[in-house]
Amino acid sequence: MFLKYYNLMEQPFGVTPDPRFLYLNHMYREALASLWYGVKERRGFMLLVAPPGMGKTTLLFQLLQRLRSQRARTAFLFQTCCASRDLIQYLLHELGILPLPDLASMHQQLNDVLVREARLGNQFVFVIDEAQNLSPAVLESVRLLSDFEIPQGKLLQIILAGQSPLLATLRRPEMVQLSQRIAITTCLDPLSPGEARQYIAHRLGLAGHEGTSLFTSGAMELIARESGGIPRNINNLCFNALSAGFALRRQQIDAAIVQEVLADQDLDQIERRVALPPSNEQRALYPDSKPRKVPAAGRVQQILGPWGRQACRALYVAIMVAALTLTTGESLRSVAADPLVIDSYISSGTRAENSPAKIQAASAPRAKHGMVRVETGDTLRQISLRYLGRYSNTIAQKIQAANPQLLDPDHIEVGQLIRLPNESVSNPTPSGNDGFGSYRSAEVKQP
């Protein structure tokens, strides 16, 4: 993103442990030399301890790169949440050997290959990163690996690398046999402010930067102080500062940009911002953002899922059909055959103001001038339900009285005009002496 803008050939503050970017101050040089010496002298066990983010893995990759150039076989384990069997299986897989099923056979396989490598003049180095995650039982299995030896020295060189909890584990009384076998111990401390500035310049130079420093002295001082001298923290601050500088089209990163990046990465401050209630301006911009209370029926439906909702709906429909039959006096077949009544009743609730009659009336269309035209598939019952909101024998008799041409109400023809009586389900209001015919009386009154 900002590489071209700042004339960089590659990312100077990456998150991968690239050994090319290892900053070798006196402390890192001493640690690297100690581990190298321990391997070459076949000392068996070595220990590297450092706080998180200090670049242990980068240092170990640099060591392994040098060892491979000296014909050494290496294995690197970073998945340390494993059992003893997994540890041996991993080693054998690294050697290209298919592990046998039992642990004793796997130990014999490992011994055979280590002896063969030693006769060829090769060393085998096993590096275990994040070793603080190993259980005491697995650490004991690691100790047993040091038993692979010949009179000239250990067949397997083991480097344990981890954070400070590893030291606490090794100080346990049951770990005394392992701790006594550790021949070399080295550690890494946070960088000083001066070393932090050199670290930034070192990585920028390897990435291709030339000329004036991209960071002012004030910005570097702030990064050194706020990072605590931890290389990983320095990388994150520098990366985000360069990203912000690119967005602002700044040629140099000053302390103000670094301060803005620090504010964006302050988890405590972010947590406080998230926990604050919305302001009046936010409420005005997002009026519908407040959580809505889910009705009890809705919560039950969410819990039951789709199949449970269908079962409950079927039961509810059966109850509503029975209730409608009792309250309206209509036949069970008539009520159940019209899904509009049931669906409207279910969706509207069971309050008194949402009675079946009112729901049906509210959803009924209006008949123009009291006349309707028969459409394909229509029956007299369907027309009555559609325009009047209900159907009964009494209504059928009124429709037939208003339409003498209907010799047989069960047989109506498409396109035929039918005059409807003045029937309002919610509040019938007759109009005229006979109660038929006018446009006002043909409308279904809205509740």
FENFEN-V596212 format. One record per pair of residues at least 6 apart in sequence whose ideal C-beta (glycine too) atoms are under 8 Angstrom apart, sorted by the first residue. I is the first residue (numbers start at 1). J is the second residue. Records with the same first field share a line. If there is no record, write none. Layout:
I = J  J
This chain:
1 = 243  246
2 = 8  242  243  245  246
3 = 9  10  11
5 = 246
6 = 209  214  242  246
7 = 208  209  210
8 = 204  207  208  209
9 = 207  208
10 = 207  208
11 = 207  239
12 = 21  203  204  206  207  209  238
13 = 203  234  235  236  238  239  242
14 = 21  235
15 = 235
17 = 55  57  58  60  61
18 = 58  61
19 = 58  61  62  65
20 = 206
21 = 58  202  203  206
22 = 28  55  58  59  62
23 = 55  195  198  199  202  203  231
24 = 32
25 = 191  195  198
27 = 188  189
28 = 55  59  188
30 = 186
31 = 48  59  186  187  188
32 = 59  62  63
34 = 46  184  186
35 = 46  48  63  159  184  186
36 = 63  66  67
37 = 184
38 = 46  157  159  183  184
39 = 46  63  67  72  123  125  157  159
41 = 153
42 = 123  152  153  154  157
43 = 154  157  183  184
44 = 146  154  156  157  158  181  183
45 = 146  158  159  160  178  181  182  183  184
46 = 157  158  159  160  182  183  184  185  186
47 = 159  160  161  166  170  182  184  185  186
48 = 56  59  60  159  160  161  162  186  187  188
49 = 161  162  163  164  166  167  185  186  187  188
50 = 56  161  163  187  188  189
51 = 163  164  188  190  230
52 = 163  230  232
53 = 230  231  232  233
54 = 188  189  190  230  231  232
55 = 188  231  232
56 = 129  161  162  188
57 = 78  129  161
59 = 188
60 = 76  127  129  159  161
63 = 127  159
64 = 74  76  125  127
67 = 74  123  125
68 = 74
70 = 123
71 = 121  122  123
72 = 122  123  124  125
73 = 95  117  122  123  124  125
74 = 124  125  126  127
75 = 90  91  94  95  124  125  126  127
76 = 127  129
77 = 87  90  126  127  128  129
78 = 129  130
79 = 90
80 = 128  129  130  131  132  133  134
81 = 133
82 = 90  138
83 = 137  138
84 = 103  137  138  140  141
85 = 103  106
87 = 138  141  142
88 = 99  103  106  107  110  141
89 = 99  106
91 = 110  126
92 = 98  99  106  109  110
93 = 99
95 = 110  113
97 = 109  113
99 = 106  109
100 = 106  109
110 = 145  148
111 = 148  155
114 = 124  148  155  156
115 = 150  155
117 = 123  124  155
118 = 150  152  155
123 = 157
124 = 155  156  157
125 = 157  158  159
126 = 145  156  157  158  159
127 = 158  159  161
128 = 134  142  158  159  160  161
129 = 161  162
130 = 161  162  163
131 = 139  160  161  162  166
132 = 162  163  164  165  166  169
133 = 162
134 = 142  169
136 = 169  172  174  175
139 = 169  175  178
140 = 178
142 = 158  160  178
143 = 177  178  181
145 = 156  158
146 = 154  156  158  181
148 = 154  155  156
149 = 155
160 = 166  182
169 = 175
170 = 178  179  182
171 = 179
189 = 229
190 = 228  229  230
191 = 199  224  229  230  231  234
192 = 229
193 = 221  224  225  229
195 = 229
196 = 220  223  224  227  229  234
197 = 220  221  224
199 = 231  234
200 = 215  220  223  234  238
201 = 213
203 = 235  238
204 = 213  214
212 = 252
213 = 220  252
214 = 242  245  252  253
215 = 223  238  241  252  253
216 = 252  253  254  255
218 = 254  255
219 = 241  253  254  255  257  258
221 = 255
222 = 255  258  259  262
223 = 234  237  238  241  258
224 = 234
226 = 233  237  258  262
227 = 233  234  237
236 = 265
237 = 258  261  262  265
240 = 261  264  265
241 = 253  257  258  261
242 = 253
244 = 253  257  260  261
245 = 251  252  253  257
248 = 257
250 = 257
263 = 269
278 = 286  289
282 = 289
283 = 289  290
294 = 302
300 = 312
301 = 308  309  312
304 = 311  312
313 = 346
316 = 346
317 = 342  346
320 = 342  345  346  356
321 = 332  335  336  342
322 = 332
324 = 330  335  341  345  356
325 = 331  332  335
327 = 355  356
328 = 335  356  357  390
329 = 392
330 = 390  391  392
334 = 381  391
335 = 341  342
336 = 342
338 = 385
340 = 360  363  385
341 = 356  359  360  385
344 = 356  359  360  362  363
345 = 354  356  359
348 = 354  359
353 = 447
357 = 389  390  425  426
358 = 425  426  447
360 = 385  389  390  425
361 = 389  424  425  426  444  445  446  447
362 = 446  447
363 = 389
364 = 385  386  387  388  389  444
365 = 386  387  444
366 = 387  442  443  444
367 = 387  420  442  443
368 = 439  442
369 = 439  442
370 = 419  420  422  436  437  438  439  441  442
371 = 417  418  419  420  442
372 = 383  387  417  418  420
373 = 415  416  417  418
374 = 383  412  413  414  415  416  417  418
375 = 414
376 = 414
378 = 412  414
379 = 410  412
380 = 396  399  406  409  410  412  418
381 = 391  396
383 = 418  420
384 = 390  391  395  396  399  420
385 = 391
387 = 420  442  444
388 = 395  420  421  423  424  425  444
389 = 423  424  425  426  444
390 = 423  425
395 = 421  423
396 = 409
398 = 421  423  436
399 = 406  409  418  419  420  421
400 = 406  409
401 = 421
402 = 419  420  421  436  437
403 = 418  419
406 = 412  418
412 = 418
419 = 436  437
420 = 442
421 = 435  436
422 = 428  429  430  431  432  435  436  437  438  441  442
424 = 444  445
425 = 444
426 = 445  447
427 = 445
429 = 441  445
430 = 441
431 = 437  438  440  441
432 = 438  441
435 = 441
